Structure formats: structure tokens, C-alpha cells
Amino acid sequence: MTNFERLQSAGLIEVHHSLTAEEINSINQLSATEVDALISVRTKLGDDFFQRKVKVGDSHRMGTMAI
């Protein structure tokens, strides 16, 4: 499973968000430790935190984007 797929499965990247090939490539170049940390933060802070802090279309792509 790629990093991109792991982050989608963990709810950090929603399917309806379109990412460029460059963004996906960058995500897939993250280390396993980095991906684990992103998933851990998401799990600890929860959906409510990310949904109230970020709106769809925000340029920083935080939360339910992705990071």
C-alpha cells in the first residue's frame, strides 16, 4: 500500500480532493515514520478538530485533505 493509500484509508485524504501527480509523488516519498506520525495526530485530535479548522478548498490543504 502506498503512503497516499494509507493516508486515504486513515481519513487524511478524501477521495473527492484532487491532487496533482507532484503532490501524490511527494506524499509517497514520505518515510513510514512520517506517515505514521500524521495518522497518529489525526487519530488523537479526531475528525471534529480537523473539520472545524479547515474548509474544503483551503490552500494549505490541512485536515481532511490532506497535509
Protein Blocks (a to p, Z undefined) as FASTA:
>chain_A
ZZklmmmmnopacfklccdfklmmmmmmpcfklmmmmmmmmmmnommlmmmmpcehianl
gajlbZZ
